[in-house]
Amino acid sequence: MSKISTSSFGWVGQFSGFVAGEKSPYQYLAIHVVTTDGAQANLSESNDSQQLVKLSSSLRRMMMGYLHPHEWIRVIGRVKVDAKTGDLQWKAHEIVKLSTQQTLQHTKTQKNRQTKDTRKTEESVTRVLICQKSGCRQKGSQAVADAIAHTLTTHTKSELVQLMPTGCMKQCKSGPHVVLLPNKRSQKASSHSTTQAQLKPKYSSVTRTDAQHIAHQLIEFTTGLAE
């Protein structure tokens, strides 16, 4: 028999709805978790994650007409951890609706976190500008963009590179053109100066083969910054 350990948890978030189980159409509660209370059991994806919580028969009867989608609630309960399988089972002991003031406070916290996450993402992304004006397109700029995109999709850090088609760069004779705008973080990362030196800011007369080479350099560049 495997060993079972338990600990408490407390979540705050928005009620998404009920989920059916073997015993009842209201056996589980779905909550969009925004914050966790205190030092209770850790939630692997505690920030803005959708989680299912099992309800006892008494809680089911209480919550059916009490909760409505998008309402903010606090869920307190216990989580069981099976030492053999590692599976977690969240079970609610208490569910409380938040007051209007508490809802506004958590909504503000959620918006602030989303703003910070957006800024962090923007600071981590290296942008790749690729001219898509008619002259460069005739010389294969779309094939260049496709080659870079295809190569990046094979790498787990591809979300750190953003491809952006642009208008004319006023140097049509030497197109297609690719311009790299390194992220803000890279400008401060002196420990990767060797990799950065290999990443030129601008490439002209880019072929499909050149594009693949640029993509591999971008992969090396972003991987070095992420380590």
C-alpha positions in Angstrom: 0.0 0.0 0.0 1.5 3.4 -1.0 2.0 6.1 1.5 -0.4 9.1 1.3 0.6 12.5 2.7 -1.7 15.5 3.0 -1.3 19.2 3.4 -3.6 22.3 3.3 -4.1 24.8 0.5 -5.9 28.1 0.0 -6.7 29.5 -3.4 -8.2 32.8 -4.6 -9.6 33.1 -8.1 -12.6 33.1 -10.4 -15.2 30.4 -10.4 -15.4 28.9 -13.9 -18.2 26.3 -13.4 -18.9 22.8 -12.2 -17.5 19.6 -13.8 -19.2 16.3 -13.7 -17.7 13.2 -12.1 -18.8 9.6 -11.7 -21.1 10.4 -8.8 -22.5 13.8 -9.6 -22.7 16.5 -12.4 -21.4 18.8 -9.7 -18.6 16.6 -8.3 -15.8 19.1 -9.1 -15.5 22.9 -9.1 -13.3 24.6 -11.7 -11.5 27.7 -10.5 -9.1 30.0 -12.4 -6.5 30.4 -9.7 -4.9 33.8 -9.4 -3.2 33.7 -6.0 -2.5 31.2 -3.2 -3.0 32.0 0.4 -0.1 31.8 2.9 2.3 28.9 2.9 -0.1 26.1 2.0 0.6 23.4 -0.4 2.4 24.6 -3.5 0.5 24.7 -6.8 2.7 23.9 -9.7 0.9 26.4 -11.9 -0.4 28.7 -9.3 -0.4 31.9 -11.4 -3.5 32.1 -13.6 -4.1 28.4 -13.9 -7.3 26.4 -14.2 -7.7 23.8 -11.5 -10.3 21.2 -10.5 -11.3 20.8 -6.8 -13.4 17.9 -5.6 -16.5 18.7 -3.6 -18.1 16.7 -0.8 -21.8 15.9 -1.2 -22.7 18.5 1.3 -20.7 21.2 -0.5 -22.3 20.3 -3.8 -25.8 20.9 -2.4 -24.7 24.3 -1.0 -22.8 25.5 -4.1 -25.3 24.5 -6.8 -27.4 27.7 -6.5 -24.8 29.8 -4.7 -22.0 30.2 -7.2 -22.2 31.7 -10.6 -19.4 31.9 -13.3 -16.8 34.6 -13.0 -17.5 35.3 -9.3 -14.4 35.6 -7.2 -14.1 33.0 -4.4 -11.7 31.6 -1.9 -11.3 27.9 -1.7 -9.7 26.2 1.4 -9.1 22.5 1.6 -6.6 19.6 1.7 -4.5 18.0 -1.0 -3.5 14.4 -1.0 -0.2 13.3 -2.5 0.3 9.7 -3.4 4.0 9.0 -2.8 4.0 6.2 -5.4 2.2 7.9 -8.3 2.8 11.5 -7.4 -0.8 12.3 -8.3 -2.5 15.2 -6.4 -6.2 15.3 -5.4 -7.5 18.6 -4.3 -10.6 18.5 -2.0 -12.4 21.6 -0.8 -13.5 22.0 2.8 -14.7 25.6 2.6 -15.7 27.9 -0.2 -16.4 31.6 0.4 -17.5 34.4 -2.0 -15.3 37.5 -1.9 -16.8 40.9 -1.1 -16.9 43.6 -3.7 -13.9 45.3 -2.1 -11.9 42.1 -2.1 -12.9 41.4 -5.7 -11.6 44.8 -6.8 -8.4 44.2 -4.9 -7.7 40.9 -6.5 -8.7 42.1 -9.9 -6.2 44.9 -9.6 -3.5 42.4 -8.5 -4.3 40.3 -11.5 -4.0 43.2 -13.9 -0.7 44.3 -12.4 0.7 40.8 -12.8 -0.4 40.6 -16.4 1.2 44.0 -17.1 4.5 42.9 -15.5 4.4 39.6 -17.5 3.8 41.6 -20.7 6.7 43.9 -20.0 8.9 40.9 -19.1 8.0 39.2 -22.4 8.7 42.3 -24.4 12.1 42.7 -22.8 12.9 39.1 -23.6 11.9 39.0 -27.3 14.4 39.6 -30.1 12.6 41.0 -33.1 13.4 40.1 -36.7 12.4 42.6 -39.3 12.0 41.3 -42.8 11.2 43.6 -45.8 8.1 42.4 -47.6 7.9 45.3 -50.2 7.4 44.1 -53.8 11.0 44.4 -54.8 12.3 42.3 -51.9 9.4 39.8 -52.4 10.4 39.3 -56.0 13.9 38.5 -54.7 12.5 35.9 -52.3 11.9 37.7 -49.0 8.8 35.5 -48.3 11.0 32.4 -48.7 13.5 33.9 -46.3 10.8 34.6 -43.7 9.5 31.0 -44.1 12.9 29.5 -43.7 13.6 31.5 -40.5 10.2 30.6 -39.1 10.5 26.9 -39.9 13.9 26.6 -38.3 12.8 28.4 -35.2 9.8 26.1 -34.7 12.2 23.2 -34.1 13.6 25.0 -31.0 11.9 25.3 -27.5 12.9 28.9 -27.1 11.3 30.0 -30.4 8.8 32.2 -28.5 11.7 34.5 -27.7 12.0 35.5 -31.4 9.3 37.5 -33.1 9.2 37.8 -36.9 7.9 41.2 -38.2 7.2 41.9 -41.9 8.0 45.6 -42.8 7.7 48.0 -45.6 10.5 49.2 -47.8 13.9 49.8 -46.2 15.1 52.1 -49.0 17.9 49.7 -50.2 16.1 47.7 -52.8 19.1 46.8 -54.9 20.6 44.7 -52.1 17.4 43.0 -50.9 16.0 40.9 -49.4 16.9 42.6 -46.1 16.7 41.2 -42.5 17.3 43.5 -39.5 17.7 42.2 -36.0 16.6 44.1 -32.9 18.0 42.3 -29.9 15.9 42.4 -26.7 16.7 44.8 -23.8 18.0 41.9 -21.7 20.7 41.1 -24.3 22.0 44.6 -24.1 22.9 44.1 -20.5 24.2 40.5 -20.8 27.9 41.0 -21.1 28.6 37.3 -20.3 27.4 36.4 -23.8 29.4 38.9 -25.7 30.9 36.3 -28.0 27.5 35.1 -29.1 26.3 38.7 -29.5 29.2 39.6 -31.7 28.2 36.9 -34.1 24.7 38.2 -34.4 24.9 41.1 -36.9 22.2 43.8 -36.7 21.6 43.7 -40.5 21.8 41.2 -43.4 21.4 42.1 -47.1 20.9 39.9 -50.2 19.6 37.1 -47.9 19.1 33.7 -49.5 17.1 30.8 -48.1 20.4 29.2 -46.9 21.4 32.5 -45.3 18.1 32.6 -43.5 18.6 29.2 -42.0 22.0 30.3 -40.7 20.5 33.4 -39.2 17.8 31.4 -37.5 20.4 29.0 -36.0 22.4 32.0 -34.7 19.2 33.4 -33.1 18.6 30.0 -31.4 22.2 30.1 -30.0 21.7 33.7 -29.0 18.4 33.2 -27.2 19.5 30.0 -25.6 22.6 31.6 -24.1 20.5 34.4 -22.6 17.9 32.0 -21.1 20.6 29.9 -19.3 
